[in-house]
Amino acid sequence: MESRQLGRSALHVSALGLGCMGYGDAADRHDLIRLIRAAVERGVTFFDTAESYGPFHNEAVVGEALAPFRGEVVIATKFGWDIDPATGVFRGGVNSRPEQIRGAIDGMLRRLRVECIDLLYQHRVDPEVPMEDVAGTVKTLIEAGKVKHFGLSEAGPQSIRRAHAVQPVTALQSEYSLWTREPEADVLPVLEELGIGFVPFSPLGKGFLTGAIDATTPLEATDFRRRVPRFTEAARQANQALVDQLGQLAERKGATRAQIALAWLLARKPWIVPIPGTRRIERLEENLGAASLDLSAAELREIEQVAAAVPVQGDRYPEDFLRLSGR
């Protein structure tokens, strides 16, 4: 798989990474480790986790899976939620106070089985902590040799600029896909100006853009999507037209809807690296096939026309999550 440079940094990763959120269940730990290692075998060098996934269990699974590949892969993780660093108990809300960040790092290093974190993101902007303090704390961790690169997640333009002025930001991670295009208005121009890479999460619209979900698909009681306005039955029915038309293009290309959606993202900018997640090797292989799928200028125009003709119904997050995004 081709390698991509995240902005103007020295960090090079595979064109597609693997989002590992949801990995960590004790019952299927072996299968998840096998999946992560299968991704490495297929050329993936970029893996995304966070201390809040679990909390802690996810980092431990990723660390165990990638232990044989030290020096060959890049692991990104995140701080920023109010989690007791000793017990993993979630205390509620965000917390990016310098002492919280410093207290979280040693546990991250231990669970990931590394001496230095490749890419450390602030998971969400903390309105109670000046961004200069957050960036300054990460800067000291970089100087101490515990972190290599600094990133932000779901941050807005002003937060990005304030952080970057203190410690250069290597990457921003935010939701971006054919049905979540808000970053195009004011975030992508700032990233391009400052030389910051972009790592889209949920590049397949939380599964909807794959065509595997429609208005009649039942969602389990524990499925987060049950809280998402975009996944109400009425919204899914309205948004189905976008997926149907992507399917027509995919059929002509001998590809899948997921591959079209990922290839579209890869064609946007050479410093964009999507991180689709999956728990199945066959879906992993399908997603990775997008890295070798070329979309012509005419096909890209067709996709834009389809997207413009089907306005997406429903917010991408419930209100409490939206309040934490774009600050």
Residue pairs with C-beta under 8 A, 6 or more apart in sequence:
1 14
1 15
1 16
1 42
1 43
1 44
1 288
1 291
2 14
2 15
2 291
3 12
3 13
3 14
3 15
3 45
4 12
4 13
4 14
4 15
4 197
4 270
4 271
4 272
4 273
5 11
5 12
5 197
5 270
5 271
6 12
6 13
6 149
6 170
6 171
6 196
6 197
6 199
6 271
6 273
7 170
7 171
7 191
7 194
7 195
7 196
7 197
7 271
8 195
9 149
9 168
9 170
9 171
9 195
9 196
9 197
11 74
11 118
11 119
11 148
11 149
11 170
11 171
11 197
13 45
13 46
13 74
13 273
14 43
14 44
14 45
14 46
14 273
14 291
15 266
15 273
15 291
16 44
16 46
16 262
16 266
16 273
16 274
16 275
16 276
16 287
16 288
16 290
16 291
17 44
17 45
17 46
17 47
17 48
17 199
17 273
17 274
17 275
18 36
18 39
18 44
18 46
18 47
18 48
18 275
18 276
18 277
18 278
18 284
19 48
19 201
19 275
19 276
19 277
20 36
20 47
20 48
20 49
20 53
20 58
20 61
20 62
20 277
21 48
21 49
21 50
21 53
21 58
21 277
22 53
22 58
22 277
22 279
23 32
23 35
23 36
23 49
23 53
23 58
23 61
23 62
23 279
24 32
24 53
24 54
24 57
24 58
24 60
24 61
25 32
25 57
26 57
28 279
29 61
31 279
32 61
32 65
32 279
33 61
33 64
33 65
34 281
35 278
35 279
35 280
35 281
35 284
36 47
36 61
36 62
36 65
36 66
37 65
37 66
37 68
37 69
38 281
38 284
39 47
39 284
39 288
40 66
40 69
40 72
40 73
42 284
42 285
42 288
43 288
44 73
44 288
45 72
45 73
45 74
46 73
46 74
46 76
46 273
46 275
47 62
47 66
47 73
47 74
47 75
47 76
48 76
48 77
48 173
48 199
48 201
48 275
49 58
49 59
49 62
49 75
49 76
49 77
49 78
49 112
50 58
50 59
50 77
50 78
50 121
50 123
51 59
51 77
51 78
51 79
51 81
51 83
51 104
51 107
51 108
52 78
52 80
52 81
52 83
52 90
52 123
53 59
54 60
54 88
55 81
55 83
55 88
55 89
55 90
56 88
56 107
56 111
59 77
59 108
59 111
59 112
60 111
62 75
62 112
63 75
63 111
63 112
63 113
63 114
64 113
66 73
66 75
66 112
66 113
67 113
70 113
70 114
74 118
74 119
75 112
75 114
75 117
75 118
75 119
76 117
76 118
76 119
76 120
76 121
76 151
76 171
76 173
76 199
77 108
77 112
77 117
77 119
77 120
77 121
78 120
78 121
78 122
78 123
78 153
79 96
79 100
79 101
79 104
79 105
79 108
79 120
79 121
79 122
79 123
80 94
80 95
80 96
80 121
80 122
80 123
80 124
80 126
80 153
81 90
81 93
81 94
81 95
81 123
81 124
82 90
82 91
82 92
82 93
82 94
82 95
82 100
83 89
83 90
83 91
83 95
83 104
84 91
85 100
85 103
85 104
85 107
94 123
94 124
94 125
94 126
94 127
94 324
95 126
96 122
96 125
96 126
96 129
96 133
96 134
97 126
97 128
97 129
97 133
98 129
98 133
98 134
98 136
98 137
101 134
101 137
101 138
101 141
102 137
102 141
105 117
105 141
105 146
105 147
108 117
108 120
109 115
109 116
109 117
109 146
115 145
116 145
116 146
116 147
116 148
117 146
117 147
117 148
118 148
118 149
119 148
119 149
119 150
119 151
119 170
119 171
120 138
120 141
120 147
120 149
120 150
120 151
121 150
121 151
121 152
121 153
121 171
121 173
122 134
122 138
122 151
122 152
122 153
122 155
122 163
123 153
123 154
124 153
124 154
124 324
124 325
124 327
125 131
125 152
125 154
125 155
125 156
125 159
125 324
125 327
126 134
127 327
130 162
131 159
131 162
131 163
131 166
132 162
132 163
132 165
132 166
134 163
135 150
135 162
135 163
135 164
135 165
135 166
135 167
135 169
136 166
136 167
138 147
138 150
138 167
139 150
139 166
139 167
141 147
142 148
142 149
142 150
142 167
149 170
149 171
150 163
150 167
150 168
150 169
150 170
151 169
151 170
151 171
151 172
151 173
151 199
152 159
152 160
152 163
152 169
152 171
152 172
152 173
153 172
153 173
153 174
154 173
154 174
154 175
154 324
154 325
154 326
154 327
155 163
155 172
155 174
155 326
155 327
156 186
156 187
156 326
156 327
157 186
157 187
157 190
159 327
160 169
160 172
160 187
160 190
160 191
160 194
160 196
161 190
161 194
163 169
164 194
164 196
169 194
169 196
170 196
170 197
171 196
171 197
171 198
171 199
171 273
172 187
172 191
172 196
172 197
172 198
172 199
173 198
173 199
173 200
173 201
173 275
174 183
174 187
174 198
174 199
174 200
174 201
174 325
175 200
175 201
175 202
175 316
176 183
176 198
176 200
176 201
176 203
176 265
176 272
176 274
177 200
177 202
177 203
177 204
177 205
177 209
177 261
177 265
178 205
178 209
178 242
178 246
178 261
178 264
178 303
178 307
179 205
179 208
179 209
179 230
179 239
179 242
179 307
179 312
180 202
180 205
180 312
180 316
181 307
182 326
183 198
188 198
188 269
190 196
191 197
191 198
191 271
192 269
192 271
196 271
197 271
197 272
197 273
198 269
198 271
198 272
198 273
199 272
199 273
199 274
199 275
200 265
200 272
200 273
200 274
200 275
201 275
203 261
203 262
203 265
203 274
203 275
203 276
204 210
204 258
204 261
204 262
204 276
204 287
205 261
206 225
206 228
206 231
207 213
207 225
208 230
208 231
208 236
208 239
208 243
209 242
209 243
209 246
209 257
209 258
209 261
210 256
210 257
210 258
210 261
211 243
211 246
211 247
211 256
211 257
211 258
213 236
214 236
214 237
214 240
214 243
215 233
215 234
215 236
215 237
215 240
216 233
217 236
219 225
219 226
219 231
220 226
225 231
227 318
228 314
228 315
228 316
228 317
228 318
229 235
229 314
229 315
229 317
229 318
230 236
230 239
230 312
230 313
230 314
230 315
230 316
231 314
232 314
234 313
235 313
235 314
238 313
239 310
239 312
239 313
239 314
241 309
241 310
242 306
242 307
242 310
242 312
243 257
245 306
245 309
245 310
246 257
246 260
246 261
246 303
246 306
247 257
249 260
249 299
249 302
249 303
249 306
250 256
250 257
250 259
250 260
253 260
253 293
253 299
255 263
255 289
255 290
255 293
256 286
256 289
258 276
258 283
258 286
258 287
258 290
259 286
259 287
259 289
259 290
259 293
260 290
260 293
260 295
260 303
261 290
262 274
262 276
262 287
262 290
262 291
262 293
263 290
263 293
263 294
263 295
264 295
264 300
264 303
265 272
265 274
266 272
266 274
266 290
266 291
267 295
267 300
276 287
278 284
278 287
295 303
315 322
316 322
317 325
